[in-house]
Amino acid sequence: MKTTVDLPEPLLREAQKLARREHTTLKALIEAGLRGVVSERSREQPFELADASVDGRGLQTAFRDAGWEQVRDAIYEQPE
């Protein structure tokens, strides 16, 4: 399939030099580069939220069996 790609002139010149040095074509270089990028990005792991717990032991003892109302009240409790 034919397509048109607009490349910066310095990049195109470097790619042409590399193709000559490696006895290949510009098309082959572009195809290899594009295959590499597609392969790399398709292997990327999906986003996973990091564990931000302080010590990894779950809720403080006072809140382990608490309902949402008790947790909410503690969050919004006004200091005396």
N, C-alpha and C positions, 0 to 999 in steps of 0.2 A: 504494500500500500504506500502510496506517495503522500507526503505531507510537507508543509513548509514550516521551518523552525527559524525564528529570529534569534541569533546568537550575538553576543558582544564580539566585536572584531578581534580584540586581543585573545579571547578564549578560542575563537575559531582558528586563528593562526597557530596557537599552541597545539590545538588538537590536530591540525594538519601536519605540523612538524612531528608530533608523536606518531601519527599514522605512517609517515614516510620512514621514520626511524625504526618502527616495528614491522615494516613491510606489510602493512594492512591498509584498509580503506577507512575513510572518515565515517562511512556508514557503519562499518563493523565496530569502530570505537564507540559511536553513539549508541548502537544497539547493546553493546556490552555494558556500558555505563547505565543505561536505562534499565536493563535487566537486573543489575546489581542493586539499584535503588529500589525497584519494585520488590525484589526478594527481601531485602533488609527491612523495609517498612511493613511488609506483610507478616513478618515474624515478630514484630514488636508486641510486647505484652500489653493487654488492656490496662487501663488505669486502675490502680488498687490503692485505696486510702491507707496511709501508714497508721500503725497502732500508736495512738497518742496518749495511751494510759500512762499514769505516773509511775506506778510500781507493778502493774499487771495483776493485782489481786482483786480487781473488781471494785464494787462500791464500798464506801466506808461502812463500817459495821452498823451504824445508826440508820442507814438507808437500804440495807440489803433486803429487807422484807417490806419496805415502805411502798405505798401506792403513789401514783402521780401527784395526788393532792398534797401529800406530805412533802414530797420533793419540791413541788412548786412553791409551797408556803415557805420552805427553808430558803429557796432562792430569793424570794421577794420580801423576806423578813426585814423589818426596819430595825436598825441597831438602836439600842436604848441609850 
